Amino acid sequence: PVPLARRSVFTHLLGTSSHAPHLVGGFPASSPAFIDAATGVTISRGQLRSLTLQLAHSLINLPEPLRHRGNGATTTRPTVLILSPNSIVWPIMLLGASAAGYTTTLANSGYNSEELKHQYIDAGAHLIFVHPSLLDTVKKMLTSISCSDMHARVIVATSGWLTGVPDNETPDMSGFTRLENLIGRRQLPSEVKFDGERSEETAYLCYSSGTTGTPKGVQTTHYNITSTINMARPLWPNTRPCLVPSIAEVAGPEQPDVALGPLPYFHIYGMVKLILLPIALCTPSVVLSGFVPETFLKAVEKYCVTSLLLVPPILNVFARLEAINKYDLSSVRTIISAAAPLNSNIIFAVKTRFERAGFNVAVIQGYGLTETSPTVFVLPNKYAYRHAGSVGLAIPNLEVRLAREDSGEVLTDIEGAGELWVRGPNVMKGYLNNPSATAEAITDDGWFKTGDIAVCNAEGFFTIVDRRKELIKYKGFQVPPAELESLLLQHPNVTDAAVIGVPSKEATELPRAYVVPARTIKKEETATFALGIQEWVTQKVAPHKKLRGGIVLVQQIPKSASGKILRRQLRPCPVPDINC
Ligand code: 4UV
């Protein structure tokens, strides 16, 4: 086991002592923390700490009514929502808000105003940090809930003041507070007060559908985060190096580690692996928004990136990408894939493609969930080849077991497949305002049921073989079928619907709807009818939830006696004759 700490996320990562003010979180204040790929602008650990404290100070000193909106949610903590693609100001917002004692809820930057409204209200948020390009979505959302003091609730997350590249000013931005207005000019406290008791407070609130239903707020506490960081940290003082490596251990001490990934910061994978863990390890993290292969490879070459954090669909692109030959990628030592299953053929194809270009990389997998903050398993580099396809070993301090899906009985036969249960300090506190979903997910004695089916070999290496839960993963993004089903039921021509994921090489899974039409559809009009529904859904959802797997018209949806959709019966459904 590794030592765990009951402190705030801020103190854990950016704490300093008056005896050693040149150190921030134990590393030199002058070390680079974040590098903006587009401009090369770098913020050091010292700057990050100072900017974070300035923002926290401003948030703490906001007038009382702005700190507590109380829009019906049961949370008493002030809560800020971030809606932004990746940008260099993200770490400042993320840490500044938690240093101020706020809960931060992270919204998918592809959300439309309706999807955003659900999260804003459910999380009990009262402030919003929004990227200038998404201000319209926020205004529409706040107008729809008749917000009377919009200008006080919204902070535009400008970054031009830091990068020197002017933000795209729009007339809409006038009258709103900009991020730089909350930074600078203030006398700062040298530390943020935080006692250990408060480490059970919610620091971050990402949304996950869990095993069933619509997205729920996952209450990730300060303790969950400080634990997950320590559990993933490699050579923690006074402990022996553990078998499971972190980014830094994999990269080795001789070359400074540099991390890069196209992962969105609003997802737990991006937040922890590209923002929080790099700070803890003093690993510069390169900030990039979106994935354009050549831009990505250019950044790898320019910033001598050692660790790439990816999702399977991007590895799939790499497996075929000729452009790999055009760049000097010799700095790369590890490619980590997580968030969805990765086929071992792709692992070998990527490794071979890099080898042909003259670069030797290890391609490994991690496995985790929003609810486990996130890491559960990592495959150590040295086993990358021998155990390709496995998600690896459980990280320290975590207990894992495989249980029978139906009875919860613990499997003793290690060859058998069972539902993966985990227990440890990185397991969430529970779902916000949803005690029944929490009780379903976490047993009385603290075991969290992942909803994934796994096997374990005699050496303790786990492989994910199936998913018990409803969740669909499109390019690593969660698509909750229940959300699409309830939307489809609002369509006047639909009487019943079920949504499942169909396998896709490019995207892992594509959401497909099985729909019972409200009237008889003639054979020749089926394509138009289905297309109409597909387009109707497209207009109402974020891009990752589009019904890219098509629509299948059926007479009825298979259901259990209690009315639960029997998704497995839809799964082997032969290629439909009525499809679009
Ligand atoms: O809640 P979520 O969207 O969370 C994630 C988290 C990914 C990780 C994993 C390891 C890390 O170290 C890390 O930093 C981030 O995706 O979705 C959770 C579900 O995604 C599937 C599985 O069904 C989870 O319940 N999933 C995640 N990783 C894998 C996976 C994997 N390697 N193989 C198969 N399925």
Residues whose N, C-alpha, C, O or C-beta is under 5 A from the ligand:
A	BS01	4UV	S208 Y269 K273 S337 A338 A339 A340 P341 L342 Q365 G366 Y367 G368 L369 T370 P374 T375 F377 V391 T450 D452 I464 G476 Q478
